[in-house]
Amino acid sequence: MVYFWVALIYLLILIVVGAVRSRNVKDQADFMVAGRKLPTYVLVGTLLATWIGSGSIFGNAEKTYEIGIIALILPISGFLGIIVLYFIADKVRNFKQFTVQDILEVRYNKWARILGTITVVIAYTTIVSYQYRAGGAVINIINPDIDVSTGVIISAVFVILYTAMAGMFSVAYTDLVNGVLIIIGIFLAVPFLFVEVGGIEGMRQLLPDSHFNFTGILSGWEIVGLLLPAFLLMLGDANMYQRFFSAKDAATAKKSVIYMLIGVAVVEVMIILTAWIASALNPGLEIPGRVIVYAAFNNLPVVLGVIIISTVIGIIVSTADSYLLVPATSLVRDIYQRFIEPDVSPKKIVLLSRIVVVVLGILAYLLSTLDDKFLSVALYAYTIYGAGITPALLASFFWKRATTPGGVSSILVGTFVTIIWKNFGMDVTVPASLGLSGVVIDAVIPAIFLSVSTLIVVSLLTEPPSKEKWLPFMSE
């Protein structure tokens, strides 16, 4: 029970921090972008804690449990995405807006803003839903008297209340603490578990030979299906852009990306190594995505186990509140303020934002009851956003020839191809004649291909945009 009480105390501390920070929230800029005052160390912490979510702790762990050490390829997608973000972080901060949809409207038109908002709400609410399930799973493991369903409700209530209190002010500073916990916990766990299992020789006795191979486990199509969704999400992730908007200046935004690159590369690798070693110590799990939590509970000393459990809870909370805040601010900023009440007062914006957080939080809870496959749900949400938003968004910064019809149609095609492909039984199996019989083509492949193709073809077939359209995003 010590795990449960420490976790509860940790959550209560976060609530107190959120309550204290809520006193600083006076207007839209405070709630949505922390008053544009975040220094480098806070920005790095919140960027790291936001990206290292349950998709890493549960999704990547689930895949590692299945395929072994080759899972080390999984962080490549985020790593490459961060490199691209480095070249636009300062431009985003200098734009001085609040949401990705602000960028889309200036570069294209109001329909791009509307479609972008719809895509964000669908994808990010889905991401929040599996954070709830992750929280419920952890609560059930550390206190079996609380079933997973009840644990999901507890997680949902906490995340909703916490996010609604202070917005980005509370999210950013507690993310800093969570980021530190992530690094400490995971670095302590790996060497201890490695000794516990008896090193590589001990692992070889407990795991199949395939878990030590780097080749022959995954086909090229499967690798693309695993890496491309996360890569596309990172390139266009509204969380990253909202944090760049929150930086105290452009230099801070750009510098923070360098430190984030190092942090993500190291922590993601350590998480996969932890899951790989822990899989040898915890064979036959019905839900392999929970292997790191089981290892913390079963294979580590209490003190270290408590740190890991707190780390996992911190990861879940930081990701859930971030992905809940983004669609809430999008609906208030990009729909209500833009089209319904442009002169809405600062206090009303904050109130509406809190109400929308609660509504979307409840919707995410309802979604959480539908599927408990962490990685598959994560990749689906990543693909919706990555194929729908990312091509048009990146074109804003890198391609002067991108036109309004091209950008809008790209968002529309990428989003709906993903939804139709996933929900209406359109999975396609590669023919045996290609030597890959039985390999299913993931939705991300047709979705991103058609999204990018639509952007290019439609842009080239329509009138070039005026200088005013692209000048805010790139030099002449």
N, C-alpha and C positions, 0 to 999 in steps of 0.2 A: 504493500500500500504506500510505501515511501515514494515510489515513482508518481503515483497519482497525486499525492499531496504537494510534492514539489512542483509538479506541472500546474496544479491549481494555483499555487502561490505565484508562480511565474505569470500566469494569465492575469491574475489580479493586479500584479505590478504593472503589466501592460495597460490595464484598464485605468489605473491611477495616472500613468504617464499620459494616456489619451485625454483624460479629464483635465489634467493640468494644461496640456497643449491647446485644448479647445478654447481656453480663455484668450488665446492669441488670434483666433479666427474672427476677423471683422468683415471681410468682403470676399468676393470671388477669387481674387488672386491668392489670398491666404488659404482658402479651402482647397483650391485646385492645384496651385503650384507653389505652396509654402511661401507666398510673398516674394518669390524670386530671390531668395536669400541663402540658399543652401551652399555651404562651403564644400571644398573638394572631399574631405574625409567623410562627410555625411552623404554626399552624392555617391561616392564609391560604395559605401555600405548599403545604401538603398538600391542601387543598381544590381549589386551582387545578390542581395537577399531576395530581390524580386525575381531574377532569372533562375536562381537555384531554388526551385519550388518542388512540389510533390512529384512533378514530372521527372525530376532527377532522383529524388529519394525513393519514390515508389515505382515510377515508370521505367527508368533506367535500371533500377535494381531488379525489376521483374524480367527485363530482357537479359540482364547479366546472369540471372538464375537459370535462364533457358539456354543461353549460347556460350557462356563463359567469357574468357578474357578478350575475345574479339569485340566485346561490347565497348572496349576503349575507343572505338571509332565514333561512338555516339556524341561526344563533346565537340567533334570537329565542326558540326553545323553551327553551333553557337559561337565557336572561336572565329570562324570565317566571317560570320555576320557582324561580330564586334569590330573586326578590322574595317569593314565597309562603313560602319557607323562613325568611326574615327574621323572620316573625311567630311562628315556633314554635321557633327555635333555642334560646332560653333555656329554654323549657318542656322540651325534650328533655334538655338538660344537667341541669336540676333533677330529672329523673326518676331519674338516677343508676343506669342499667342498662347493659347491654352490647350488646344487639342490637335490631333492629326487632321481632323476634319477642317480646322481653320486653314491648314495648308492646302487641302484638297480644293476648297472653294476658291481661294485666291488663285491657285494654279489652273483650275478648270472652271467649275461653276457651282451653283447651289445644289444641283442634283448629285454632284460628286459628294458634297457634304452629307446629304440625306442618305445616299447609298452607303457611304462610309460609316455613318452612325448605325445603320441597320446591321451592317457586317460586324462592327465592334460589339454591339449588344448581343448578337447571337454567339459569337466566338468567345467573348470574355465571360459571359454568364455561364457558358458551358465549362470553361476553365475553373471558375469559382466552384461549380458543383462538385468537381472531383477533389477539390481541396477539402470540402466538407467531408467527403467520404474518407479521405486520408486521415482527417482529424478524428472521425468516428472510429476508425480502425485502431489508431494509437490509444485512444481512451479505453477501448475494449481490451486491448492487450495488457495495459498497465492496471486495469481494474475490471476483471472478468464479470463482476456483478452488474456492470453497465453494458448492455448489448450494443452492437454496432449502430443500430438504428437510433437508439437514444443518444449515443455518442455523436452521431451526425447532427442531431438537433442541437446538442450542446455547442458543437463547433460552429454551427450556423448562427446561433444566437450571439455567441461571443464576437464573431467576425463582423456581423451586421452592426452591433452596438458600437464596437470599437471603431470601425470605419466611419460611422455616422457622426461620431463625436467631433473629430478634429480634422478629418480629411488628410491632405498631404502633410500637414504639420505633424500629426501623430504618426502617420505611416513612415515618413522619412527617418525620424529619429529612433523609433523602435526598430526599424530595419537595420540601423547601424549596430544596435546591440545584437540583433539576430545574426548579422553578418559576422560579427566577432565570435559568437557562439558556434556558428557553422564551422569556422576555421579551427577553433580550439577542439571542438568535439570530434571532428572527423580525423584530425591529425593524431589525436590520442588513441582513437579506436583501432586504426589500421595496424600499428606495430603490436598492440596487445593481442588482437585476434590472430595475427600471423603466428605469434609464439604459441597461443592457445591451441591452434590447429596442428602444430608441429611442422611449420614451414611448408615449403613446396612439396617435400616428400610426403608429409601428412596429408596435404590436399590431394595428391595424386592417388592416394589410397581410397579417398572418399568421393572423388569426382570422376566422371567419364573422361577419356582421353580427349574428346572433342572440346572440352572446356579449356584446353591448353593450346588450341590451334588458332592461328590467325587467318587461315585460308580454308576454303571449302565448306564453310558453315553457312554463309549467306551468299545468295546470288547477287549479281549487279543490280537487278531490279529491286530486290529486297533492301539493299543498302540505300538506294535512291529513295525508296519509300520511307525509310527510317530517318534519313538525314535531311531531306529537302524540306519537310514541313517546319522543323525547328529553325532551319536556316532562314526560310522566308519570314517566319514570325519575328525572329531577331531583327531582321532588316527593317521591318515595318512596325515593330511592337510599339503600340501607343504608350505603354509604360515607360519605355526608354525616352521617347520624345517628350512626354510630360515631365520627366525628370530633367531633361536638358532645358526645358522651359523654366524649371525651378532653380537652376544654377544661378549663382550670384552674378556671373558674367560668362562670356563666350569662352574665355581661356579656361575657366574652371570646368565647363562642360567638356571641352576637348581633352583636358588632362585627365579627367575622371575616367574616360574610356580606356586609357592606357592601363591604369590600375585595375579596372574591371576586367580587361583582357587577361591579365596575369591571374587574378583571383578566380575567374571562371575556369580557366584552363587547369589550374591546380586543384581546385575543390571538386570539379566534376570528375577528374581522374581518380581522386581519392575516394569519392563516393562509390565509383564502380569497383575499385579495388576492395573496398569494405564489403560490398555486396558479394563479390566473387569469393572472398575468404569466408564470409558468413554463410554462403550457400553450402560450403563443405561441412560446416558445423550444424546446419539446420536442414537436413535432407527431407524430401517428401512433403514440403509445405503445400497445402491446398491453395493458398493465395501467396505466390512467391514474391509479389511486390512488397510484402511486409517483412522481408528477410532481415533488413537492417534493424528494424524495431525489435524483432525477435532476438537478434543477436545482442542488442543492448540489454534486453530483459533477461536472457538466458546465459550469455557467454562472457559478460563483462562484470567486474566488481561493481557494487552498488553505486559508489561515487561516480565512476566513469559512465555507468549505465544511465544515471540520472542526467549527466551532461549530454549524452547522446539523445535521450528522450526530449530534453529541453531544446536541443538543437533541432530535432525533427519538428517539434511543435512550433518553434520559431520560424522554421522554413514554411510550414503550412500557413501560419498566420500572416507572414509578410507577403506571401504570394497571393493569398485569398483577398486580403484587404486592398492590395494594389490592383488586382484584376476586377474587384468590385467597384473601386473608386473611378476607374476609367470610363466604363459605360454610363455610370451615374452622371458624371460631369459632362459626358458627351450628350446625353439626352437633355440636360438642363441648358448647356451652352449652345449646342448645335441645333436643337429643335425648339425648345421653349423660348430662349432668349433671342435666337436668330429669327424665328418666324411668328411667334405669338406675342411676346411682350419685350421688344427691344430695349425699352427704358426701365426694365425691372430694377428694383432697388437692390443694393448689395446684401442687405439683411434677408430679403426674400429669396435671393439666389442661394444663399447658404441654407436657408430653411428647405427650399425645394430640393437642393442637392441631398440633404439628409433624408428627406422623404423618399426620394428615388433610390437611394442606397438601400433602404429598408425593403422597398418593393422588389428591386432586382435581387436582393439577398434572399427573399422568400421564393422567388422564381427559381433561383439557383438551387435552393433546397429541393424543390419539386423535381428538378432535373436530376438531382443526385440520387433519387430513388430508382432511376431507370437502368443504370449500368455501373458495374464495379470494376471494369477493366481499365486501369489507370492509363496505360500507355496508348491503347486504342482510342480512348476518348480524348486524350491529350493530342494525339496526331490529327484527329478529326477537327478539333477546335483550331489547331495551328494551321491546318490546311485551309479552312474557311477564311481565316484572316489573311494568311500569307498569300494565297492565290487571289483573293479579292482585293486587298488593299496594297500590298507591297509593290507590285509592278508600277501602278500609277503614282504611288508615293515617291519611289526612287526616281522615276522619270521626271518628277518635279525638280529634282536637284541635279540631274545628270543629262537630260535630253531636251534641248530647246525646241525640237520639232514636235514634241508631244502636244496633241491638240485636245480641246475640250471633248469632242465626240470620242476620241481615242481613249482618253482617261476614264470617262464615264462608262463606256461600253466594256472596258477592261474590268472594272470593278464588278459590274453586273454579271459578266460571263464567268469570271473566276469564282465568285460566291455561289452562283446557282449551279454551275457544273459540279462543284464539290458536294453540295447538298443533294442534288439529284443522284449523283454517282454512288453516294454512301447510303442513301435512304430508299432507293427504288431498285435495288438489286442489279446494279449495272457493273459489278465487279467483273473484270475480264481476265481470263486465264491465258497465259502465253501458250501458243501452240507447241506441240511436241516437236514439230519440224524445226523450231528454233533452238532446240536443245534445252529448253527450260520448262518442260511440261510440269504443270501443277503450280507454277508461280503466278500469283494474282497481282495484277497491276493496281497499285494503290491510286486512290482518287487524286493525289497530289500531282501525278504525272500528266494526266489529261487536263486537269484544272489549270496548272501553271502554264502549260504549253498553249492552251487556248486563250488564257488571259493575256500573256505576253504577245501572242500572235495578233490578237484583236487590237491591242494597244498600238502595235507597229503598223499593221495594215490600215486600220481606220485613220490613224494619224497621217499616214502618207497619202491617203486618198482625199483628205480634207484640207482646207486652207490652213497654211502655217499660222501659228498663234502670233499675236502682236507682241512687241518687246515688253510691254507692261505685264504680260502674263508670266514671263520667265525671269525677268530682271530681278525680282525680289529673292531669287533662289540661286542665281549664278551670275558670274561676271560676263561682260561683253567679250 
